[in-house]
Amino acid sequence: MTNEENVLREELRAIMDRENISQTAIAKGVGLSVATVSQWLGHKYKGDTEKVRKAVTKFLRTFQERKERKATNVRTPGFIRTSVAGHITEVAKICHLDGEIGVAVGDAGIGKTTAVKKFAQDEAGVILIEADLGYIARVLFQVISAELGLEGVGTIHTLFEQAESKLQATGRLIIIDEAEHLPFKALELLRRLHDKAGVGVLLVGMPRLLGNLRGKRGEFAQLYSRVGVKAMLNCLRPTDTESFVQAYLPAANGIWKVFHDRTKGNARLLEKLIRRSSRLADINHVPIDAEVIDQALATLMI
């Protein structure tokens, strides 16, 4: 048993106590079994101690680097109400209060998900579901059932009827984010749920969602005709970028114009570029200027 191993044990225990990290989480982090970590910490491990020492050393180094990086991170402001968020909120309100089917579409990275999460957080009676690839009708209604406190078992017909009964006359709103992943059957059943239970439905996604609702040859007219309100979402406006940069970097006076020019109104890229530029400026002890922003931009996928 080496002194180095004892030092590693003490460092690891200190992190576990200070950060309230369990042995199970540590084991996952170092890539070893819980039993191995437990025995090694208790001076009882009889296996390859060199392997454990190397794994723990790497874990501690990465942990420290991650902590140092977080310390230099730019502060995270609260929700920023952009023009995109305002547009989505307006459409969501109509769908919720009037029981309409609505569609909000726009390119990736403009803040659609952030906006619907905020709306669902602030408003009562909103069910927010983020659709994934593979969300066939049955999976979708199992998720809806879970949100309604139902068991979510049985045929798709049973799931639908249970959801309809639970939602009847409740005035609730179902928001499906990334709805372009839903197949026609799932979309059609949502339409029927809207018709029979009287709930509002808001479908949010990429522009191809509109094509999914129409069908390649317009064969889904019955579905598309139910859409009562539509929002075509654009990129961030210059005033949105200014608010964004001011919220993240209050002292960066006027630099928002460079950020807006480089990000072309993409909120996701803007947030990443702000953080990367801030970290780069901190490391080099320089203010954030166009040169720093361009150096940071070169490291991002755009």
C-alpha positions, 0 to 999 in steps of 0.5 A: 500500500503506497502513500500515493494510494492513501492520498488518492483515497483521501482526495476521493473521500473529500470530494464525495463528502463535499459534493455529496456524491455516492459510491455508485456515482463515483464507480460510474465515473471511474469506470469500475464496479461499486464493489471495487471502489468500496473495497479499495476505499476500505483498504480491502481490495485484493485485485489490480490496485494499479488499475484502480489507482490510474482510474481514480487519478484520471477521475480526480484530474478530470473532476478538478478541470471540470470544476475550474472550467465551471468557475470561469464560466459566464453566469447564466441569466434567467429566461430571456424573452426574445421575439421568438419566445413572444410569438410562441407564447401568443400561439400557445395562449390561443391554443390553450384558451380557445382549444385550437390546434396550432403549429409553430415551426422554425429552424433549429437553434432559434429557441423554440424548446426554451420558449415552450418549456417556459410556457409550460412552467408558467401556465397551469394545465399544460402537458409538454412532451418532447417527441423523439425518433421512434415515437409511434402512436402507441409510445406517444399515448403511453407518454400522455397517459403517464403525464395524466397519471394513468397506467399506460397499458393496453391497446392504442385504442384503450390508451386513447379512450383513457386519455380522452376520458381523463382530458374531457372538458378540462381545457388543458393544452398538449404541446408536442415539441419536435413534432416533426418526428411524429408519424401520421397516425400519431398526428391523426390521433392527436387531432381526434383527441382534440376533437373529442376531448376539446383540448388544445394542441400545439405542435412545435418543430422544424419546417418539415412538420408542415409537410408532414401535416399536409402529406406529400400529395395533400392526402392529409387534408382532414388533419391539416384543415384542423390547424387553427393557428400557425406561426412561422418563426424567424431568427433572432432580431438584432434587439433580441441579440442585444438583450441576450448579450446584455443578460450574459455579459452586462459589461460588454457594451456594444459588442452585441453587434459582432455577436449578431453578425457572427451568429445570424440570429441563431440563439443556440449558437449565440449562447455557445459563442458567448460562453466560449468567448468569455472563457477565452477572454478569461484565459488570456486576460483580455476583454471580449472583442471581435478578435476573441469572438472570431477565435471562439467561433472557429472552435464551434460547429456552425 
